[in-house]
């Protein structure tokens, strides 16, 4: 299942020959269009408000999200969170980082947690190998996160110099794209995600997949979308600082491959491995919050609040159909 996730998420391209202007244009959007925020409800968590909102996607439809707001006037730091796409996880949506975002609300962080296209009402997954929807959904997610930055930075209580992004798995790759094209972010945390098509295309697993679906079809698809390689973007993340978190208990994204991904990332960067499955663990969470505290100049989080954040459950590998 993890192998298929990487194929869907990252193996839609090879090394890009086109650069900068043309590529950025393909991931651009109308920044003057209304964000059109709508609120469905609000819950209070000890002085931190969780607003159930949605906003207009530049690629059509609406983006469901939680907007987590500290008590006070700010200016606050802000974080955009991108969830993993583990197929049989109940946290394959904006709930993955909600407890973490609420805890950081007590440290003065405004958070935006979005549902990716696969978690939105009405989404029907195309399970055919290498299909157009995979590309459409990826581009929409990248653009929707940029629109999310617009939403946060338009707020008077957000400090525009203290914006960070945290993405897990699929959304770590999305963060790789963002790091190269959107310089409003001061820092990125990229968790257990693929960051180099060049590496992925050379792996035994992907070469076997290529033979399974047919080399001609595979090669034509990767050639068509040769401009979509996160490695070409994350190599230009500077001046943002990138913190890479990887798990050692992986079958596809092994520690050796993770280190090759890390080599693609521009400086300044940090890299750490954890004795954990794809979901990572409490140590990774503590390190992640410490990194955000440092990068965003936050007041230290109460250790009791930090300890109360639950671990992300690691579901078993679903059976391939």
N, C-alpha and C positions, 0 to 999 in steps of 0.2 A: 504493500500500500504506500509506504514512504517513497519507494522508487517511482511509483505512478504519480505521486504528488509532485515530485521534482520534474518529471517529464511534462506534466500539465503546466506547472508554474514557470519553469525556466528553460526548457529545452525547445523553445519555439524560435530559436535563433542561433546563428553561428557568429563568427567574428565580424563586426560591422566594418564596412569600408567607408560608409558615409559618416560624417562627423557633425558636431555642434549644431549649426543653424538649422539644417534640415531635420535632424533628429529632434531637437527641442521643439521645433514647429509642430511636429507630429504629436507631441505631448502637451501642447499649449491649449488654451481655452479662452473664452471671453471673460476677462476679469471684471468687466463693467456690468455683466448680467447680474440681476438681483440674486442674492443668496437665498432669500425667501425662507427665513427660519419660521418653523411652526412648532408649537409646544403642545404636547399631549398630556403632560402631568409633571408633578414634582414630588420628590420624597426628601425628607430631612434625615441626616445621619450625624447627630451630635454636633450640629452647627455647620455641616457641609451639605449643600443642596445638590441633589441629582435630578437634573431636568431631562425628561424624555422628549427629545426634539427630533426634527428632521429638517434637511435643507435640500435645495434644488441641486441636482447633479448636472454639470455642464454637458454630460453625455446622455441625458434623459432620465426621467424618473426622479425619485427622491432617495436621500441617504438617511436611514434611521441612525440615530446617535444618542449617546448620553453626554450631556454637558455637565461636568462636575465643577461646582463653584464654592470656593472658600467663603467664610464669613468675613466681611470687611470690604474696604474700597480698593485695596491694592496700592500700587501696581503689583500684579502677581506674575510669576513665571507660568508657562503653559507647556503642556505636553499633548501630542497626538499619539494615540495608541492603535496599533493594527493587530488584529487577532490571527491565530493560526487557522489552518484549513483542515485539521485532522478530521477525517470523514465521519467517524462515529463519536465525536466529542460533543457533549452538551454545551461546551464553551467555544464552539465554532462560530462565534459571533461577538458582538460588543461586550458581552458579559465577562470575557476572559480576564481582562485587567481591571474590572470595576472595583473590586475590593482594594487593589493596589492604588487606584486613582483616588478613592475616598480617603484612604490613609494619607496620601500625599496632599489632599485638600487641607488637612490640618497643618501642613508645613507651608501652605501658601502657594498651591499649584492649581491652576485651572486646567481641566482635562477635557479632551474630546475623544470619545470612543465610538467608532463607527462600525456599522455592519458592512462587510464587503458585499459585492454583488451576489455571491452565492448564498448569503444569509438573508437576502431581502425577499419580501412577499412577492410571490408570482414567478420567482426565478426557477427555470427548468433547466437542469444540467444536460448538456449534450455530451453523451458518453462515448461518442465516436472518437477514434484516435486522431490527434492533431487536427482539431476542428477550429473554425473561425471564432467560435464563441470564447475559446480560451484566450485568444488574443484580444478580443473586444472587452472581456471582463478585466483583463490585466490593465489595459490602457485606461478603462473607466476607473479602476481603483487608484491608479497613480494620479489621475486628474482630480478625483474626488478628495483625495488627501490634500492636494494643493488648494482646493477650494475650502477644505477644512481649516487650513492655515489662514486663508482670507477671513474666515468667520472669526477665528480667535483674535487675529491682529486688528480687527475692526473694533474690538471691545476696548473701552477706555480703561478697564481694570487689568489689562494685559500689557506687560512690558515687552515691546517688540524685540528687544535684545536678548530675551531669555526664553526662546522657543526650542523645544526638543521633540524628537520623534522616537517612539519605541515600537518595533515591529517584530513579530515572531513568525518563523517559518516562511510561508508565502509572503507575508507582509514585511519580513526582513528583506526579501528581494525587492519589494516595492520601495522600501526605504533606501535600498541601493540606488535605484533610479532617482529618487528624490534628492539624494545627497549630491548628485552631479548637476542637477538642473535648477534646484530651488535653494538659493543661498540665504534664505531667511532663517534657516535652522542653525542653531548654535551647536547642537550635539545630536548624535544618533546612537541608539542602542539597537543592534541587529542581532537577533537571537535565532540560532540554529536554522539559518537560511542559506540557500544557494546563491552564490554571488559571481559565478563565472560559467558561462556557456562553453567557453573554450575547454575548460576542465571537464565539464559534464559530458560533452560530446565524445570525449576520449575514453570514457569509462566502459568497462566490460558490460555493465548492466544496460547502458544506453545503446551500445552497439548491438547487443542482443535484441533490444526493442526495435531498433532500426531494421534488423533482418525479419523480425516478426511481422511488422506492418508493411514491409517492402521498402528497399533502399530508394527506389525512384520517388515514391510518395514522400518519404521522410526527407530526402534531400531537397525536393522541390519546396516543401513547406518551410524548412529552415532557411533556404535561400530567399524566399519571399519575405521573411521577417528577420532578415539579417541585421537590421538596425536595432532590434530589441535585445540587447545584451547588458545585464546589470553590471557586469565587470567593466564595461566601457564608461559607466557613469560613476560608480563608487571609487574608481581610480582618480576622480576629480572632486572628491568630497571636501577637500580643504577649502577654506580654513576651519570647517566644522570638525570637531573631534568625534571619532567613531569608536564605540565600544562593542567588540564582537564577543558574543557568548555562544559557546558550542558544547554539545553533550558528547560524552565518550561512548555511550551505549547506543550507538546508531549502526544500522546495517548498510545504508547507502552513504550518508554524510559522515564518513569516518573521520577520526582526528587528523589523519594524513591529508584528506581532502579539505578539511576545514582550514588547515594551515596554508594550503595553496590558495584558497579563497582569500584568506587574510592578507596574503602577499599582494593581492590586487588592489587593496585599499590604500588610499593616500594617507600620509601622515598629516596631523597627529592621530594616532590610533592606539587602541589597547585590545588585547586578545587574551581570553581565558577559557579554559576547558573545565567541565564539571563532570563528576562521576554520576551521571544521570541519564535518563532516557530523553527523548525529543522534547518532553514537557519541561525539562530542566528542573531546578529544585530551589529550596529555600536559600541556599548559599548564593545562587545566581541572583535571586531576588534581592538579597541584602546588598550584594555588590552593585546591582543595577540602581537601587535607590541611593546608595552612597555616591555613585557616579553622577546621578542627576542632582543630588544635593550639592556636590562640588561644582558642576558645570553651570547650574542655574542659580547658584548662591542662595540656597534655601537654608532655613533654620533646620537644625537636626530634628529628625522625626522621633517622636516618643518611642522608645524601645518596645513598650507594651503594644502600641499600635502596629509596629513592624512585625512583632511576633504573632499577632492575631491574624495576619493575612494568610488565608489558606493556600495550600499547594494546589497547583493545577493537576487534576487527575490525568494519568497517562492511560488511555484506553488500549486494549489489545489491538493488534493488527487485524483489521477485518479481512475476511476471506475474499480472495479475488474471484470475480464471477467470470 
